[in-house]
């Protein structure tokens, strides 16, 4: 299935019970490899200056096309404890030490550690 990235922005991200964790704000691409690296999840209203953002490894999400949402297998409490940032102070998403911390938290294999598939 192919979908335009802009059609996914604003989609809800839920836990496995269907409770909203936030919404998809950005899809971050690694331009060197062409891979989707992260989904940026917003945990509150974007108008709220205290809104917290989370870079979630793309492979930690599962698309639920029937309900037009993504599922992330963490609880609200786990998300609240996850490494996050505010909209004015983004981390260096290309920093491998930071990326390793994020992938470790969500239990995913970093996309840069997986070989590219050949066509």
DARA-V249354 format. One line per field, one symbol per residue. ss: DSSP state (h for helix, s for strand, l for the rest). phi: phi as a letter, one per 30 degrees, with the letter a starting at -180 (. if undefined). psi: psi as a letter, one per 20 degrees, with the letter a starting at -180 (. if undefined). A space follows every 50 residues. Layout:
BEGIN
ss = ???
phi = ???
psi = ???
END
This chain:
BEGIN
ss = llllhhhhlllssslllllsssssssssssllllssssssssllllllll llssssshhhssssllllsssslllhhhhhhlllsllllllllllhhhhh hhhhhhllllhhhllllll
phi = .cbdeddcejddccddcjddclbdcbcccdddcicdcbcccccadddddc eccbcceeddcbdcddchaccbdbddddddcddbacdcbddddddddddd dddddcicdeedccddddd
psi = ppqphhihpiqqpraiijpphbqphqppqoihijqpgqpoppjapiipij ppqpopphiiqppnhgjlrqppmqrgggghiqparriimqrniiohgggh gghggikqpphiipqqpq.
END
